[in-house]
Amino acid sequence: MRIAAFLEDQRVPFESLPHPPAYSAQKRAKYLRVPGRQVAKSLLLRGPRGLFLAVLPATHHVDTERLAAELGGPVSFAADGDIAAVFQDCEWGVVPPFGALYGLPTVLDESLAPEDFIVFEGHTHVEAVRLRCADFERLESPRRARFGRLPYEPRPSGSDS
């Protein structure tokens, strides 16, 4: 199901934002003139219980060790083939944040505040969606955790992520 149709069915207010092709969340932020902390990127990861989505600000990196501690086992990035297999209704490389639509659990970084608006890619590299984070949480029921870190934030000792 397309995200716009899903949001309409759920009566969630949202805005579709067309933009030039953007293959990263930071590029999306630049094209839309939105701060990177408001642009949510979704990553397909493999954890102790299988594939799951991690959603965090474009300005952050996934700290796999923090996430592994939170989830109780090793965490790694999924292979490109996994992405293509799971998100067959999307353009190649697109990972939308609604794991529930694909039978996947979702983990949301604590730095995305419920009262804020978030922008994320839909099913293509040329259209984004903006909605309130609280609405996203109401629909998705993600697990909240602290696993994002800024690029200049020091890693915990022994971390290699």
Secondary structure by P-SEA (a helix, b strand, c coil): ccaaaaaaaabbbbbbbbbcccccaaaaaaaaccccccbbbbbbbbccccbbbbbbccccccaaaaaaaaacbbbbbbcaaaaaaaaccccccccccccccccbbbbbbccccccbbbbbbcccccbbbbbbaaaaaaacccccccccccccccccccccc
